[in-house]
Amino acid sequence: MNKITQYIIVITTVSAAVMELIDTSIVNVALNDMAGSLCVSIEDISWVITSYAIANVIIIPLTSFLAEYFGRKNYYLASMIIFTIASYMCGNSTSLVELIAWRFIQGVGGGALLSTSQAILFDAFEPKDRPIASGLFGMGLVLGPTLGPTLGGYIIEHYSWPSIFMINIPVGIIAAIFAYTFVSKKEGEGNGKKDIYIDYPGIGMLMAGIGCLQYVLERGEAEDWFSSNSIRICTVIAVVGLVSFIVREIRIPKPAVNLRVLGNRNLAFTTIFTFVAGFGLFTSVFVYPVLAQRVLGFTAYITGLSLLAPTLIAVAMMPVIGKTMSKGVSAVPFVAVGFILFALYCVLTSRVSLDVGLWGFFIPLALRAFGISMVQLPLINQAVVGLKPQEYSSGIALNNMIRQLGGAFGIAIANNYIAHRYAMHRTNLVSNLTQGSLAVTQRLTTIAQGLSARGGIDSITAAHSALGILSNQVDRQSYYLSYLDTFRLIAIFFIAVIPLVTFLRTKKKTAAAPSAEAKKAMMEAH
């Protein structure tokens, strides 16, 4: 394969992965506009996020089977076309039900782009250069979730919400043309599907279990968890579906998802780190923008820019780390240092003051960027260390699914934790606002006098308005403290798993050039 073709495949696969990841977060900043345009509540419009996430997490573990059944190139192209068409239909939706349905279809198409892009990119490089390929792909993993809020904020400020879906169309068309032209089929790809056993019961159990689990995680806080019938029912279905799925997939000879690979100690511990990395990456991208906008008063666009600038550090570091690892340097020290840096970012962010400016976050966010860049790439490689060649595809699929689930669990835990800590902090703050207290009286008097001085407000109205302003200040302080607590919680998760790096297997330098059989199996991953 010549260098030009390699570069085109890099651009194609990384663009497809970034496009899929951007769509996991780009709609977050557009919910208010979407709700107003479609005349629905914020709770209703949040299904736009939930439906995409459910489709993603269902399809990711099945990508290995689907790529084998249809042929990897055929499946990749079909997924890209589905994603692009669904993006267009999302942008032209005129009702909530229509938008949710097309977002689900978009998620089905997008779920394949992540893992399949990774396998195609690896196929374009020789074994010794695959860590570099991992570095290029890792750039997309880091950039996608962070670029979403920035791009979404800019579009909402200057255009309208349908544009957040329409920007996928030119990227999707160009990527599909490049994939069709430059991605080659392997010998016999997609021709032996009559001989492939389709585990329909296993696929059904996976869809029911994972789909309901994702629903519980996404909607639990909004529906007050187990006080809701739908949450209780989905929890039962999730438990029964996943337990049945695990038992079946372990017992049958040709499972839809090969769970036996988790018996490999290295992959088992790698998935733990991947889960926590997903937890931290997606949760920090969720909590920080809310802190910046709700409490500190940043606009959506400025918040996105504050995230983007330090993240470019991680993007620049990925190829460097990949090149370093291609020389035989172990992934384990990178993982340990990366988790320490991310924990330090959380600790520093948990100490910011209410009057912090935009640049006050640069150093903590730069540490986050360094931490992510040192974690993502090594974990991509560690997912297949110690596996047999025929197990590579299953290992990569499970690792990608675990990352997504880590993000879903993280956001669900963060939502619940913020709500509880907010209630606690507000109660504590209100208990100190004793009626008749000199400090409270002086504060209310100062606010009322300031309102009266503006003119047009009598003293009674000013006094009532002062009470409202004080209540809002208490709310702001309570949310501020609860967000800082959440960053401390994330730091605890990262610190707690660091000792587990001792259980990760290191890959010797000689392993950089696997056999022809191993190379072929690696490329069949998704």
C-alpha positions in Angstrom: 0.0 0.0 0.0 1.5 3.4 -1.0 1.8 6.3 1.3 -1.0 8.4 -0.4 -3.5 5.6 0.1 -2.4 5.2 3.7 -2.9 8.9 4.3 -6.4 8.8 2.7 -7.4 5.8 4.8 -6.1 7.7 7.9 -8.2 10.7 7.1 -11.3 8.6 6.2 -11.2 6.4 9.3 -10.3 9.1 11.8 -13.0 11.4 10.3 -15.6 8.7 10.6 -14.7 8.0 14.2 -14.6 11.7 15.1 -18.0 12.3 13.4 -19.6 9.5 15.4 -18.1 10.7 18.7 -19.0 14.3 18.1 -22.6 13.3 17.8 -22.6 11.8 21.3 -22.1 15.3 22.8 -22.9 17.9 20.2 -26.7 17.9 20.9 -26.1 18.6 24.6 -25.8 22.3 24.1 -28.8 22.5 21.7 -31.5 20.9 23.9 -33.1 24.2 24.8 -33.4 25.3 21.2 -34.6 21.9 20.1 -37.2 21.8 22.8 -38.5 25.2 22.0 -38.6 24.5 18.2 -40.6 21.3 18.7 -42.7 22.6 21.5 -41.7 19.9 24.0 -40.1 19.9 27.5 -36.4 19.5 28.2 -37.1 16.0 29.7 -38.8 14.9 26.5 -36.1 16.3 24.2 -33.4 14.5 26.3 -34.7 11.3 24.6 -32.7 12.6 21.6 -29.5 11.8 23.6 -30.9 8.6 25.1 -32.0 7.0 21.9 -28.6 7.5 20.2 -26.7 6.1 23.3 -28.9 3.0 23.5 -28.4 2.2 19.8 -24.7 2.8 20.1 -24.2 0.5 23.1 -26.3 -2.3 21.5 -24.5 -2.3 18.2 -20.9 -2.0 19.3 -20.5 -5.5 20.8 -22.1 -6.9 17.6 -19.8 -5.2 15.2 -17.4 -8.2 15.0 -20.2 -10.6 14.1 -21.9 -8.2 11.6 -18.6 -7.4 9.9 -17.9 -11.1 9.5 -21.5 -11.8 8.2 -21.7 -9.0 5.7 -18.0 -8.4 5.0 -16.1 -5.6 6.8 -16.0 -3.2 3.9 -19.7 -3.7 3.0 -20.7 -3.3 6.7 -18.5 -0.2 7.1 -19.9 1.5 3.9 -23.5 0.6 4.8 -23.0 2.0 8.3 -21.6 5.2 7.0 -24.4 5.6 4.6 -27.0 4.9 7.3 -25.4 7.4 9.6 -25.3 10.1 6.9 -28.9 9.6 5.7 -30.1 9.5 9.3 -28.2 12.8 10.0 -30.1 14.4 7.2 -33.4 13.1 8.4 -32.7 14.3 12.0 -32.1 17.8 10.7 -35.4 17.8 8.8 -37.5 16.2 11.6 -40.6 18.2 12.5 -41.7 16.2 15.5 -40.1 14.7 18.6 -41.0 11.1 17.7 -39.6 11.5 14.3 -36.3 13.0 15.6 -35.9 10.3 18.3 -36.5 7.5 15.7 -33.9 8.9 13.3 -31.4 9.5 16.2 -31.8 5.8 17.0 -31.1 4.8 13.4 -28.1 7.3 13.4 -26.8 5.5 16.5 -27.1 2.1 14.8 -25.0 3.4 11.9 -22.6 5.3 14.1 -21.9 2.4 16.5 -20.1 0.5 13.7 -17.9 3.4 12.7 -15.7 3.4 15.9 -14.5 -0.2 16.0 -14.6 -0.8 12.2 -12.6 2.4 11.6 -10.0 1.2 14.1 -9.6 -2.2 12.3 -9.4 -0.7 8.8 -6.8 1.8 10.0 -4.7 -0.9 11.5 -4.9 -2.8 8.3 -3.2 0.1 6.5 -0.1 -0.2 8.6 2.6 -2.8 9.1 2.7 -4.5 12.5 5.7 -2.5 13.7 3.8 0.8 12.8 0.5 -0.1 14.5 1.2 1.9 17.6 1.5 4.9 15.4 -1.9 4.0 13.8 -3.3 3.7 17.3 -2.0 7.2 18.1 -3.8 8.6 15.0 -7.0 6.8 16.0 -6.6 7.9 19.6 -6.6 11.5 18.4 -10.2 11.0 17.3 -11.2 9.3 20.5 -10.0 12.4 22.5 -11.0 15.1 20.1 -14.5 13.8 19.3 -16.3 14.2 22.7 -14.5 17.5 23.4 -15.1 19.0 20.0 -18.9 18.3 20.3 -19.8 21.1 22.8 -17.5 23.6 21.0 -18.9 23.0 17.6 -22.5 22.7 19.0 -22.1 26.0 20.8 -20.8 27.8 17.8 -23.6 26.5 15.6 -26.4 27.3 18.1 -25.0 30.9 18.5 -24.8 31.5 14.7 -27.2 29.2 13.1 -30.1 26.8 14.1 -30.2 23.4 15.7 -30.8 21.4 12.4 -27.3 22.5 11.3 -25.7 20.3 14.0 -26.9 17.3 12.1 -26.4 18.7 8.6 -22.6 19.1 9.1 -22.3 15.3 9.0 -23.5 15.1 5.5 -20.5 16.4 3.5 -18.1 14.5 5.8 -20.1 11.3 5.5 -20.3 11.5 1.7 -16.6 12.2 1.2 -15.7 9.4 3.8 -18.0 7.0 2.0 -16.5 7.7 -1.4 -12.9 7.3 0.0 -13.8 4.1 1.8 -15.4 2.6 -1.3 -12.4 3.6 -3.4 -9.4 2.9 -1.2 -10.5 0.4 1.4 -9.9 -3.1 -0.1 -11.8 -6.2 0.6 -10.0 -9.3 2.1 -10.2 -12.5 0.2 -13.5 -14.2 0.8 -14.9 -11.3 2.7 -18.7 -11.6 3.1 -19.0 -14.6 0.9 -19.2 -17.3 3.5 -22.2 -15.9 5.4 -24.2 -19.1 4.8 -21.8 -21.0 7.0 -22.0 -18.4 9.8 -24.2 -19.4 12.7 -26.5 -16.5 13.8 -27.1 -16.5 17.5 -30.6 -14.9 17.4 -31.4 -15.6 21.1 -28.1 -14.2 22.2 -28.5 -11.1 20.1 -32.1 -10.6 21.5 -30.9 -11.0 25.1 -28.0 -8.5 24.4 -30.4 -5.9 22.9 -32.9 -6.3 25.7 -30.3 -6.3 28.5 -27.9 -3.6 27.3 -30.8 -1.4 25.9 -32.7 -1.4 29.1 -29.5 -0.9 31.2 -28.6 2.2 29.1 -32.2 3.4 29.5 -32.0 3.1 33.3 -28.6 4.9 33.3 -29.8 7.7 31.0 -33.3 8.3 32.4 -33.0 7.2 36.0 -32.3 10.6 37.5 -35.0 12.3 35.5 -37.6 9.7 36.5 -36.5 9.6 40.2 -35.0 6.1 39.8 -37.0 3.2 41.3 -40.1 5.3 42.1 -40.8 5.0 38.4 -42.5 1.9 37.0 -40.6 2.1 33.7 -37.2 2.2 35.6 -38.2 -0.8 37.7 -39.3 -2.8 34.7 -36.3 -1.9 32.7 -34.0 -2.8 35.6 -35.5 -6.3 35.8 -35.3 -6.8 32.1 -31.6 -5.6 32.1 -30.6 -8.0 34.9 -32.5 -11.0 33.5 -31.4 -10.2 29.9 -27.7 -9.7 30.7 -27.4 -12.7 33.1 -29.1 -14.9 30.5 -26.9 -13.5 27.8 -23.7 -14.1 29.7 -24.7 -17.7 30.6 -25.7 -18.5 27.0 -22.6 -16.9 25.3 -20.2 -18.7 27.6 -21.9 -22.1 26.9 -22.6 -22.1 23.2 -19.7 -22.9 20.7 -20.4 -20.0 18.3 -21.6 -17.0 20.3 -22.6 -13.6 18.9 -20.2 -12.0 21.4 -17.2 -14.1 22.6 -17.2 -13.4 26.3 -14.7 -16.1 27.0 -11.9 -13.7 26.1 -12.5 -11.9 29.4 -11.0 -15.0 31.1 -7.7 -13.5 29.9 -6.4 -11.6 32.9 -4.8 -8.8 30.9 -8.0 -8.1 29.0 -10.1 -8.3 32.2 -8.0 -5.7 33.9 -7.7 -3.6 30.7 -11.5 -3.4 30.6 -11.5 -2.1 34.2 -9.1 0.7 33.2 -11.1 1.4 30.0 -14.3 1.6 32.0 -12.8 4.2 34.4 -11.2 6.1 31.5 -14.6 6.3 29.8 -16.1 7.3 33.1 -13.7 10.1 33.5 -13.6 11.3 29.9 -17.4 11.5 29.3 -18.3 12.6 32.9 -15.7 15.4 32.8 -17.0 16.6 29.4 -20.5 16.6 31.0 -19.8 18.2 34.4 -17.3 20.8 33.4 -19.5 22.6 30.8 -22.5 22.6 33.3 -20.2 24.1 36.0 -18.9 26.7 33.5 -22.3 27.7 32.2 -24.7 27.3 35.1 -22.4 28.6 37.8 -19.6 30.6 36.3 -21.7 32.3 33.5 -19.6 31.2 30.5 -21.4 30.9 27.1 -21.7 27.5 25.4 -19.2 28.5 22.8 -16.7 29.9 25.2 -17.0 26.8 27.4 -16.3 24.7 24.3 -13.2 26.8 23.4 -11.8 26.4 26.9 -12.0 22.7 26.5 -10.7 22.6 23.0 -7.5 24.5 23.4 -5.9 22.1 26.0 -7.3 19.1 24.2 -5.2 20.0 21.2 -2.2 19.1 23.4 -3.6 15.6 23.6 -4.1 15.4 19.9 -0.5 16.5 19.3 0.8 14.0 21.8 -1.0 10.9 20.4 1.4 10.3 17.4 4.4 10.9 19.7 3.2 8.3 22.2 2.4 5.9 19.4 5.9 6.3 17.9 7.4 5.8 21.4 5.4 2.6 21.9 6.4 1.3 18.5 10.0 1.2 19.7 9.0 -1.3 22.4 8.3 1.0 25.4 5.7 -0.7 27.7 2.2 0.7 27.9 1.9 0.2 31.7 3.9 3.3 32.8 1.8 5.4 30.4 -1.4 4.1 31.9 -0.3 4.8 35.5 1.0 8.3 34.8 -2.1 9.1 32.8 -4.4 8.1 35.6 -2.4 10.2 38.1 -2.5 13.3 35.8 -6.3 12.9 35.3 -6.8 12.5 39.1 -4.7 15.7 39.6 -6.9 17.5 37.1 -10.0 16.6 39.1 -8.4 17.7 42.3 -7.3 21.1 41.0 -10.7 21.7 39.4 -12.4 20.8 42.7 -10.6 23.8 44.2 -11.5 26.6 41.8 -13.1 29.7 43.2 -16.4 31.2 42.0 -14.6 34.2 40.5 -12.2 32.0 38.4 -11.7 33.3 34.9 -11.5 31.4 31.6 -7.7 31.0 31.7 -7.9 29.7 35.3 -8.9 26.3 33.9 -6.1 26.0 31.4 -3.6 24.2 33.6 -6.1 21.7 35.0 -7.5 21.1 31.5 -4.0 20.7 30.1 -3.3 18.0 32.8 -6.6 16.3 31.7 -5.4 16.4 28.1 -2.0 14.9 29.0 -3.7 12.3 31.1 -6.1 11.2 28.4 -3.5 11.0 25.8 -1.3 8.8 28.0 -4.2 6.5 28.8 -6.3 6.0 25.6 -3.6 4.8 23.2 -2.0 2.3 25.6 -5.4 0.8 26.5 -6.2 0.4 22.8 -3.1 -1.7 22.5 -3.4 -3.5 25.8 -6.9 -4.8 24.8 -5.3 -7.5 22.5 -2.1 -8.3 24.5 -2.1 -12.0 25.4 -5.1 -12.8 23.2 -5.1 -15.4 20.5 -5.3 -14.0 16.9 -8.8 -15.2 16.5 -9.8 -13.5 19.7 -8.6 -10.0 18.7 -11.9 -8.9 17.2 -13.9 -9.9 20.3 -11.4 -8.2 22.6 -11.5 -4.9 20.7 -15.4 -5.0 20.6 -15.7 -5.6 24.3 -13.2 -2.9 25.1 -15.1 -0.3 23.0 -18.4 -1.3 24.6 -16.9 -1.0 28.1 -15.7 2.5 27.3 -19.2 3.6 26.2 -20.8 2.0 29.3 -18.2 3.7 31.5 -19.3 7.0 30.1 -23.0 6.1 30.6 -22.4 5.0 34.2 -20.3 8.1 34.9 -22.9 10.5 33.7 -25.7 8.7 35.6 -23.7 8.6 38.8 -22.7 12.3 38.4 -26.3 13.3 37.9 -27.5 11.5 40.9 -24.5 12.6 43.0 -24.9 16.3 42.0 -28.6 16.2 42.9 -27.9 14.7 46.4 -25.0 17.0 47.2 -27.0 20.0 45.9 -29.8 19.2 48.4 -27.3 18.7 51.2 -25.4 21.9 50.5 -28.6 24.0 50.1 -30.0 22.7 53.4 -26.7 23.5 55.1 -26.6 27.0 53.6 -30.2 27.8 54.3 -29.9 26.7 57.9 -27.3 29.4 58.4 -29.7 32.1 57.0 -31.5 32.7 60.2 -34.3 35.2 60.1 -33.4 38.3 62.0 -29.7 37.6 61.7 -27.6 40.7 61.4 -25.6 39.4 58.4 -28.7 38.3 56.6 -30.5 41.5 57.2 -27.6 43.6 56.0 -27.3 41.5 52.9 -31.0 41.9 52.0 -30.9 45.6 52.8 -27.9 46.1 50.5 -29.5 44.2 47.6 -32.8 46.1 48.1 -31.1 49.4 48.2 -29.2 48.6 45.0 -32.5 47.7 43.3 -34.3 50.8 44.5 -31.4 53.0 43.3 -32.0 51.9 39.8 -35.3 53.6 39.9 -38.9 52.4 39.2 -39.0 49.9 42.1 -40.7 50.7 45.4 -39.2 49.5 48.7 -41.7 46.6 49.2 -41.0 45.2 45.7 -37.3 45.7 46.2 -37.5 43.8 49.5 -39.3 40.8 47.8 -36.9 40.9 44.8 -33.9 40.9 47.3 -35.2 37.6 48.8 -35.4 36.1 45.3 -31.9 37.2 44.5 -30.5 35.8 47.8 -32.3 32.5 47.0 -30.7 32.4 43.6 -27.3 33.1 45.2 -27.8 30.2 47.6 -28.8 27.9 44.6 -25.7 29.0 42.7 -23.4 28.3 45.7 -25.1 24.9 46.3 -24.6 23.8 42.7 -21.0 25.1 42.8 -20.2 23.0 45.8 -21.9 19.9 44.4 -19.9 20.1 41.1 -16.7 20.4 43.0 -17.7 17.4 45.1 -18.3 15.5 41.8 -14.8 16.2 40.6 -13.4 14.8 43.9 -15.5 11.7 43.3 -14.0 11.2 39.8 -10.5 11.6 41.3 -11.3 8.8 43.8 -12.2 6.4 41.0 -9.0 7.1 39.2 -6.8 6.9 42.2 -8.4 3.6 43.4 -7.6 1.7 40.2 -4.0 2.8 39.8 -2.6 -0.1 41.9 -4.2 -2.5 39.4 -1.6 -1.6 36.7 0.6 -4.4 38.3 -1.8 -6.9 36.8 -1.4 -5.7 33.2 0.8 -7.7 31.0 3.6 -6.0 29.1 4.2 -6.6 25.5 7.8 -7.4 24.5 9.3 -5.5 21.6 9.6 -8.7 19.6 5.8 -9.0 19.7 5.5 -6.0 17.5 5.7 -8.2 14.4 3.1 -10.9 14.8 2.7 -13.8 12.4 0.8 -13.6 9.2 -2.1 -15.5 10.8 -2.1 -13.0 13.7 -2.0 -10.1 11.3 -5.0 -11.4 9.4 -7.0 -12.0 12.5 -6.2 -8.6 13.9 -7.5 -7.0 10.7 -10.7 -9.0 10.9 -11.5 -7.1 14.2 -14.8 -5.5 13.3 
